[in-house]
Amino acid sequence: MQLKFILLSTFLFFTFTASAQLFESDKDFHAADSLKKEASFSIHKDNYFLTGIPLNMATTRNNADVKYQVSFKQRISKEPWIGGFFPYLMYSQKAFWDIYASSKPFAEINFNPGVAMVRPFYFKGNRLSYASFSLEHESNGRDSIYSRTWNFFAFSLKSQVSPRWTVGLRAWIPIVDKEDNPDLVEYVGYGEASATYQIKPGRWSADVLFRKGSGLLNYGSFQTQVNWRPIKKENYYVTLQWFVGYTESLIDYQEHKSMLRLGFVLKPDYMSIF
């Protein structure tokens, strides 16, 4: 486990520091403005409300569902701390609601609080980028055999590599309760990669998120979505999302799923920190 994280973190670290010629240090002040112009309390990850059906089995009232997420962050200081880092508190909550079942129960709720230090900078060519370190917790708030929980320390790098493309890489050290979740690390893996492409800037965009499990070929997940912005000056979108793989929810992390969902999403006004 440690070796895989060390290799992935080393790659990200040298991507960030190997050559001073890649960075525009004289623009650090302007990079900081990218975070300072954002409200101190703001959207963190996508906030969405989606409904959908499985693609790998017959659709019934018990496997069609609603998935929604609430996610926000709080910048603790208006000015950067030592090293140009901005401190953040973060919280995300993802729920799976069996709204079409008879009693309409919530099947699962996952809680994800954390703290982060974010360093804005520019790559050569005015490419705004964020490097961040975070300590996070994720669990489903249940006990006994239904408890699913893990903690992780993560390093993230995100960059607007062109006017249309934004890419991100994350690597983490997972800390898992071996009694409740003996094989969770095999499914959550040690990192993920993301990308956003502006198909028609201001109107259409596409997002991709890939997470690799610890095995060479098995486990992991892939999520992609297409977003349409009906009103150009607003930050809400109509979204079609497809998820395939493992760990969409913690309670069923060992279950392979393929879900197609449609709904709406609220996105950050500016590039997200990771």
C-alpha angles and dihedrals in degrees: 000000000000093000093054092049093046091053093048093044091048090054092050092044094053090044086059101040112017098098125027088201090073093066136065102216093175088067096055090107092055091046089056088054088065089068098033093057090057118086112264089238109049148138113295110183124004115298108214147163113203137167125198155146136242119260097197098059142026113289116247136164088261100055101037108086151157121256120192137170134199115194133168141157136208121212105217097202132032091211125055120258126225113323092021093283123148117212119226140184113210137191132180130175122190121189135190113206123191090209095160095053120098098259095028096227127180105248096195143351121197121200122204117180122165151150126236143184112213126195116194118203142149127249115212110288097041093285106162111219140176128210115191144175118206140179111207142175127206126185143141096235094239132120140215116024091343094061116117117177142148140162127210144183111219140190117203135188122189128176140177094225094179138358089272104031130068119176134184140190128195131184126182145184106227121214109197134181101242093202098054099029109021095165103026092113090061088062104036091044125188105288151357141216128215138186138183124197124194102221092180108003112240093013117042130030140159129214130200127189122183123185121186122212120219095261122086095244108357132084125008127107143244126210127180132171140179118218129201120194108208094188114039097209095050128078100224124102141188106239138198110196133186122193124184128172138032139324098033083137127017097229092059098033091136093053120094111226138185112190131173114199138178128198144098134299136197112215131194114270089232136028110303118243092242 
